[in-house]
Amino acid sequence: MKKLFSKSFWIRNETLVAIVIIAFIIIASISDPRFLSMPTLTDLLRGGIVLGIFAVGVMVVLISGGIDVSFTAVAVFAMYTTTLFLVTFVPELSWYWAFGISMLIGAALGAINGIFIAWFGLPTLIVTLGTLSIYRGFLLTFVGSKLISNLPPDMRDFSRLMMFRNTNADGSFYSLPWAFAALVIVVIITWFILYRTTLGRSIFAIGGSIESARRIGINVRATQFFVYVYVGTLAGLAGIIYASMSRVANPFDLVGLELSVIAAVVLGGARLIGGYGTLTGTLLGVALIVIVRNSLIVIGIPSTWQSVAIGVLILVGTGLPAWQAKRAAARAS
Amino acid sequence: MNNLSPKNNMFSSPEARLAVIAIVVFITMAALSPERFLSPQNMTSMAFQFPEFAILALAMTITMLTGGIDLSVVGISNLSAVIGATILTQFAGPDIAGIEMAMWIGIAIAISISVGMLAGLFNGIIIAIFGLPPILATLGSGLVFTGLAVALTGGSAVLGLPSGVAWLGNETVFGVPVPVILFAILALGLSFLLARTSFGLKIQMYGTNPLAAQFAALDVNRLLMKVYMVSGVYSAIAGMVIMSRANSAKADYGSSYLLLAVLIAVLGGINPYGGYGRIIGVVLAVLSMQFLSSGLNMLQVSNFSRELIWGMLLIFVMIVNTQKGFKLNLGKTPQTKSGK
C-alpha cells in the first residue's frame, strides 16, 4: 500500500484505465441518475463474459511475446462444430459435455498454431493470420454455413441458469447468468498458472527474452506450445458460451472481433513486445471497451462515434506510456 | 540490396518461387477448366477484381519494409472515399455532366487523396514522434478513421454519384481495364521509389536495422512520416477504385481486405520484420491469389474455400521461405529486432 501514491502508480495503464472508467461513471450518472444501478452493472458483466475470456487468453499470448488473431475463428469453429454434432447425434447430452467438446476442439486448433509457431519457428502474427482464414474457410466449406437456431435443450437451459435475478422498484428486471462464473474460473486458473507455477514464470521469461529463457534451461518450444493450446481452449469455451447465451449458433459470428479484444488487452497495459501484462489491467480494459460499446450514448456521445472513441482510447492509452518511455530513453542517452 | 537472397540458385529468392507458384496455379486452373478459365470474360473479370486489394497490399508493403505495419489502410480508404463521395453528392449530384462533372470529380479525388495523406501523416507522427508501436498506432487510428467515416455518414452508404465516377473502376483504355493501368503505375512507382531513390535506400536501411540507421544520421522521424504518408495516399487511391466499382462509398466496405493485404504482402516475400522485399513479389502474390480464387470459382468451389486455400498458401510459402531463405526470429512480434 505504501506504493499507492508513488509516481509509477500513476503512470501505469491499470490506473489510467480505472480513472477513465470512474470518470465515465461519474459523468454518466450526473447526466442520467438511472445509470448507476444494478441493471447497468449486470449488463456490463454479462457483456464482459465472452470478451473477458478471449481477453485473458490473448493476454497470455502477449505476455509470451506473441500475438494471436485466430482465436475468434477457433471459437466459432469449436462452437459451431460442437453444436452441429450435438444437434445431429446426441441432442440430449448435458451442457458440460458441450463445453468439454468445444474446449477440446479449441485446444486441438490451438495446437496446430502451436506446432507452426514452436516447431517451424514462423512469426506468430503470420501463422495466426493464416490459420484464421484456414479455420474459418474450413468451417464454412466443409462443416456448414447455415445458422443453427434449435440448440440442444441443455445448452439453452444453461443460458437460463441465473446466479440471481431481481426486479427493481421501477419494474425493470435484471439478472446475472451463471456463465459469468466461467469468466471468474478462467481468471483464477490463469492467475494460478501465471503466478504460482514454473510454467507461468517460463511464459513471462520467454516474453522478456527468448534467448535468455533458452539459456537458463526453459523449454521454449513446450512453453510456446502450451500458450497456444491454452488460448485455443479458452476460445473454445468462449465460443460455446457465446452460442448458448445468444441461443443460436451462427458460423459467421465472432470473426472480426479479434482486434477489439487485442485493443482491450493492450489498453490494460499488456505489451506487444512481451513479458508484461496483468489480469487486473486486462479486465479493466475489457470493462472499458464494454462500457464504451454499451453506454457511450449516456454521456451524450452518439453511438456512431463509438469506434472513434475506442480508437482514441487506444491511442492515448498506449501513447502515454510509449511517449514516457521514449523520453526516458532520450534522457538516459 | 537484396543481400538476403543469394543468387546461387534459381529458386533461392522468394520471388522466383512465387513466380513458379503463380505459373503452376495458372496452368492448373487452365487445364482443369480450359474453356472457362481462359475465356476473355474471365480474364477481364479477374483484371477488374484484383486492383482494389492489390493497391492496399502495396500500401501495406511499404510500411512492412520499415518493420512496421499499417492496420489502418482500409480505414483510410473508406474515410477518403466517404469524404470524396460526400463532396460529389453535396455539390455535384448525379445529373451533372461534361466539363463541370470532370472538374468536380477532379476536386473530389484531390481532396480524398489529401485526406489519405493527412491520415498517413497522423500515423507517422504518432509512430515516429510519440513512439507508439506501429501495430497499435494503426490499430487505434484505423478505428478512428473508420469511426469518422461512420460518424459522417451515420453508417449508411453515400449514393448518387455522378456517372463519370464509374470510369475509374469499370472502363478500359485500349482494351486494358483502367484499374489495372492504375495498379501498374502505382506498382512501378513504388518499385522505382524503393530501388532507385535515396528514400528507398533509407527505407531498407531503417528496416534492416533501425538503430544503425539512426546512428548513420538518418532522419528517422521524417522517414517514418513519409513512409506512412505514402501508405495513406495509396490507401486513398484504393478507396477511389472501390468507390468507383461500388458506385457508392460506405464506412465498412472492404473490411475483409485488411487481412488480405497483410497476407499478400507476406506471401509476396516481404519480410515482416523489415528490410527485405521487392514489389515484383507482391505483384506475383496478387496474381497467384487472383488466379486461384477465379479458378476455384470456375470449378464451382464455394467462396469460403478461397479463404481456406489462401491461408494454406500463406503458411506453405512461409514454411518454404523460412527453411530456405531468411531465418526469422523465433516467435517474436514484428517490433522486436533482436534477431537481426
Interface residues (C-beta under 8 A of the other chain):
Chain A: S64 G65 G66 I67 V69 F116 I117 A118 F120 G121 L122 P123 T124 L125 I126 V127 L129 G130 T131 L132 S133 I134 R136 G137 F138 L139 L140 T141 S145 I206 S209 I210 E211 V220 Q224 G256 L259 I262 A263 V266 L272 I273 G274 P302 T304 W305 Q306 S307 V308 A309 I310 G311 V312 L313 I314 L315 T318 G319 A322 W323 A325 K326
Chain B: L71 I126 F130 G131 L132 P133 I135 L136 A137 L139 G140 S141 G142 L143 V144 F145 T146 G147 L148 V150 A151 G154 G155 S255 L259 V262 L263 V266 P272 Y273 V301 S302 F304 S305 R306 E307 L308 I309 W310 G311 M312 L314 I315 M318 I319 T322 L328 N329 L330 G331 K332 T333 P334 Q335 T336 S338
